[in-house]
């Protein structure tokens, strides 16, 4: 399959590669052969930091020169000139109050042979454990008739994440492990399929953590159950609930 030239997306990848290169990043990819060389697929990723989308696009581009169209929240598209660039790169704007349009656009893109990138947790997990997943990824793959490709990224939270100001020491030559799982065929009950997706992502995450070269004992970027000092899942959920409550109250003013 021949992919069309997209100067702006190609330029964005070049900028990202230069940025990551300046930081001395050399991601280790396990299972790169599972990244589809052609055809549509839903790429479902863990979400522990803000740079994971760029890391996954980077390694995908290096592997097979494919571009991923990411589903991102509408406020990102409302900013100038970022919104114009996002639309040019054919990323998909998601209005959290009316998501039907974004869903339909994603199905159309998948059926046209595109890769659609999603974060099924619908937000960064400050506990660095996988939160409960939304069913959208499984529903998209089933409706479009395309595979679901699970990916776990570990180490990306050291670049930029929620609730912690990372330092250059955290970022420079930060180890990054990306594990790509076998494409999953999904059909039937989206709740059951989403549970299967979460189990697979958790298994891939364990593989990534076991391959990670640094000891995370006592470190902010390590989850509590592995000896780190990150928030517990319960603390993270409480903080997220409080944040959403503050946002709702602010919207009423």
N, C-alpha and C positions, 0 to 999 in steps of 0.2 A: 504494500500500500504506500503510495507516494503522498507525503504531507506538504501542504502549501507553505510558501514562505510567509512568515509573519514577522516583519522587521521589529515591531515594538516588543513583542513577546521575546524574540531572540535577543534583543538589546537588554531586556530586563534580566534574562538569564545570565547574560555576560556581566552585568553589574553585580548580580548576586554571586557569581563565581569569583569575581574580583574581591568582593567583600569577604567572602568565606576564605578565599586564598590568603588575604591579608591577616586573617585570624589564625592561619595555619591549620585549618580544619581539613581532615581527611576521613570522611565517614567510611565506616566498614559496613558493607551491605551483605547480608545473608539472605539467600533466596532470590537474587536479582532475576533469575531465569523465570520467575513467576510473574514478572511485569509483562503485561500483554504487548506484543509487538504490533498488533493491529486489532481493530474492532473496538466496540464500546465496552466499558467496564466501570463499575463504581469502585473507587479507591477509598477505603475506610481506614482512617488513621487514629492512633491514640493522640491525646491532646494534653501535653504537660507544659508546653511553652508556646510562644508566639511565632517562632521561626520554623516550625515543623513543616508548614506548607512549602516553604522555599527549599528546605533540605530534601524533601521527597521529590519535588520537581527537578532539583539539581541532579540527583542520582538517576532519576528516570531519563532525563535528557542525555546524560552520559551513557546510559545503557542502550537506548534505542531511538533517541532524538524525538521522543513524543512529548507533547505539551498536555498538561492537566488543566482542565477548567474547574476552578474551585467555586464552591458555593460559599458566599460570604454575606454577612449581615448588611442590610441596606445603608446604615450610616457610613460605611466605608465608601460606598458609591456616591454618597451625597457630598463628599469632600472634593474640592478642586485643587490640583488637576488629577488627583488620584482616581476619582470616579471615571474620568474619561479614559485613563489608561486601563483600568479594570475592564471597562466595556470593550475597548479595543482588543484586549486579550481574551475576550469572550468568557470571562468569569460570570457567574450568575448571582444577581442580587436577590437576597432573601429578606422579604418584609415579614418580620416575626408575627405581625398582626394579620397578615393575609398572604400565606405562603403558597397558595394554589398556583399562582402564576410561575413562581420559581420552580415548583415541582414539575409543572408541565414543560417548562423550558429545558429542565434537566433530562426528562424522558426523551424529548425530541433530540437533544444533543447526543444522548447515549445511542439512540437508534440510528443516528447518522455516523456512528463510529468513534465518538469522542470518549476520552477518559474524564470522568467527573470525580473530583476530590471532595470528600466530606469528612467532618469530624462528628461521629455519631453521638459523642457525649454532649454536644451542643454547648461547649464551653471548656475553658482550661481547668483541669483538675489540680487544685493546690495541694492535694494530699499525695500526688504522683502515683495514684492508683486509679484504675479504670472505673469510672462512675457508671451508673446505669445508662444504657444506650437508648436513644430514640429509635423508633422503628423506620424512620425515613429511608435509611440506606438500603435496608432489605426490601422495602416496598418499591423503591426506584429500580433496583436490579431486577426484581420479579416482573414489574410492569414493562420494563424496556426489553426484557429477555436477554440480559447480559450478565456476566459473572460479577461477583463481589470479591474484591481483592483486599484482604486484611493486612494492615501494616502496623508494626510497633516501632516507635522511635524512642531511644533512651539516650539521655545526655543532652538533648536539645533544650531542656529546661535551664541548663547552665548558661545559655546565650541570652535569653530573655523570657521571663515568666511573670505570672500574676502574684502580687503580694511580696515580691522580693527584688531588691535592687541588685542586679548582678554586677560584678566588677570585671575589669579587663583580665584579672587573674582567673576568674571563672571561665571567661570566654576563650582566651588564647590557647590554641591547641587543645581545645576541649574534645575529649573522645566522644564520638557519636556512633551509636550502633543502630542500624536500621534492619529490621527483619521483615521480609515479605513472605506472606503465607501463600499457600496454593489457592488459586481462584476457586470460589465457592459457587455452586449452582443453587439458587434459592427459588423456592416456590411455596405455595401454601400459606400457613399461618404466619404473618409477619412477626408476631410476638415470639413464637418458637424459633423462627429463623434469626431474630435479633439476639435471643439468648445463645444460640449456637455461635453467632458472630462474636459475642462478648467472650465466650469461652475460648474461642480460637485466638482472639487478640490477647487475652490473658496468658495463654500458652506462649505466644510469640514474645510477649513482654518478658517472661521468665527467661527465655532464650537470650534476649538482648541483655538483660541484667547479668546473667551468668557470664556473658562474653565481655562485659565491661571491665576495663583494666584497672580502675581505681577502687579503693576501699571506701565505701560511703558511710562507714560507721561514724556517727556523730555529725554528719554533714547535713546542711539544710536541704540539699537536693535529693536526699535519700528518704524513702517512705519509712514510717515508724516501724512497720513490721520487719524491716530489713536493718534496723539499728540506726536509722537516721532521725533527724529532728523536724521533719516536715509535719504539717498539720495532720491530725488523724482524719479519716474520711468523715467522721461525725463533726469535727471542728470545721472542716472545709465546707460541709453542707450548711452548717449554721451561719458561717460567714456569707455564703452565697445567698441564703435566705434573707439575711439582714441587708445585703447590698440591693437585692431586688425590691425590698420593702422601701428603702431609701429612694430608689429610682421612681417607684410608683408615687410616693408622697411628693417628690419634686415635680412630677408631671402634672399633679393636681394644682400646683401653685400658679 
